[in-house]
Amino acid sequence: MTLFIIGIINLIRRIRDGFEHYTETDDNIHDSILDESERKQKPYSRLLAAVVLGGGFMLCLGIGLLIGWQITFPAVTMPSMFADTLRPEFIFYPPIVTLFVDLMHTLASRFDR
C-alpha cells in the first residue's frame, strides 16, 4: 500500500510538472510591452493538454478492453491464472511500476551527466 500511495503521489507530481512546463497559464500576465525580457510562449493551453491526456487515457483503456475481448487463449488454457472479477493488482501495480521506472530514469540521467 505504501508503494502504491508513493506511486500515485509521484504520478500527480510528474503530471503537474508537465503541465507547468508545457502549458500556458491563464493568470500569467506580462506587465509591459516595452520590457526586453519576453515571456516564453508555451505551445499548448491547459485545457487542450487535459483533454489530450484524458482522451489518450480513455483510448488506451478502450484498446486494452478490445484486446482483452479478442484474445482469450491464455484465459482458456490457464483458467486458474485469470479471474472473472477484477483483481486488486490490476489497480495497485501500475503506479508502483511507474514509480520504479521514474526512479531508474532519474538515476540514469544523473549518471549520464
C-alpha positions in Angstrom: 0.0 0.0 0.0 2.9 2.4 0.8 4.5 1.9 -2.6 1.0 2.4 -4.3 0.5 5.7 -2.4 4.0 6.9 -3.2 3.5 5.9 -6.8 0.2 7.9 -7.0 1.9 11.0 -5.4 4.8 10.7 -7.9 2.4 10.4 -10.9 0.5 13.5 -9.7 3.7 15.4 -9.2 5.0 14.4 -12.7 1.7 15.4 -14.4 1.7 18.8 -12.6 5.4 19.4 -13.6 4.5 18.6 -17.2 1.5 21.0 -17.1 3.7 23.8 -15.7 6.5 23.2 -18.2 4.5 22.7 -21.4 1.2 24.6 -21.0 0.3 28.3 -20.8 -1.3 29.5 -17.6 -4.2 32.0 -18.0 -3.2 34.1 -15.0 0.3 34.8 -16.2 0.1 38.5 -17.4 3.0 40.3 -18.9 3.4 43.7 -17.4 4.9 45.8 -20.1 5.2 45.5 -23.9 8.5 47.5 -23.7 10.2 45.1 -21.3 13.1 43.4 -23.0 12.6 40.0 -21.4 9.8 38.5 -23.5 7.7 35.8 -22.0 8.3 32.4 -23.4 5.4 31.2 -25.4 4.3 27.7 -24.5 2.6 25.7 -27.2 -0.5 24.3 -25.5 -3.3 25.6 -23.3 -4.0 23.7 -20.1 -7.5 22.7 -21.3 -6.1 21.2 -24.5 -3.4 19.3 -22.6 -6.0 17.9 -20.1 -8.3 16.9 -23.0 -5.5 15.1 -24.9 -4.3 13.4 -21.7 -7.8 12.3 -20.7 -8.6 11.2 -24.3 -5.3 9.2 -24.5 -6.2 7.5 -21.2 -9.6 6.6 -22.4 -8.3 5.4 -25.8 -5.7 3.2 -24.1 -8.4 1.7 -21.8 -10.6 1.1 -24.8 -7.8 -0.6 -26.8 -6.9 -2.8 -23.7 -10.6 -3.8 -23.3 -10.8 -4.6 -27.0 -7.7 -6.7 -26.9 -8.9 -8.5 -23.8 -12.2 -9.4 -25.5 -10.5 -10.7 -28.7 -7.6 -12.6 -27.1 -8.9 -15.2 -24.8 -6.4 -18.0 -25.5 -4.4 -17.6 -22.2 -7.6 -17.5 -20.1 -8.9 -20.7 -21.8 -5.6 -22.6 -21.4 -4.8 -21.5 -17.9 -8.0 -20.5 -16.2 -6.5 -20.5 -12.7 -4.3 -17.5 -13.6 -7.3 -15.4 -14.7 -10.4 -14.5 -12.7 -13.7 -13.3 -13.8 -13.6 -10.3 -11.5 -11.0 -7.5 -11.3 -8.1 -8.4 -9.1 -6.5 -5.7 -6.9 -3.1 -6.0 -8.5 -4.5 -4.5 -11.7 -5.1 -1.3 -9.8 -2.1 -1.3 -7.4 0.7 -2.4 -9.7 0.7 0.3 -12.5 1.6 3.2 -10.2 4.3 1.2 -8.5 5.9 0.2 -11.8 5.7 3.8 -13.0 7.4 4.9 -9.8 10.2 2.4 -10.3 10.6 3.4 -14.0 10.8 7.1 -13.0 13.4 6.3 -10.3 15.5 4.4 -12.9 15.2 7.3 -15.3 16.3 9.8 -12.6 19.3 7.6 -11.7 20.3 7.1 -15.3 20.1 10.8 -16.1 22.2 11.7 -13.1 24.9 9.2 -14.0 24.8 10.5 -17.6 25.8 14.0 -16.5 
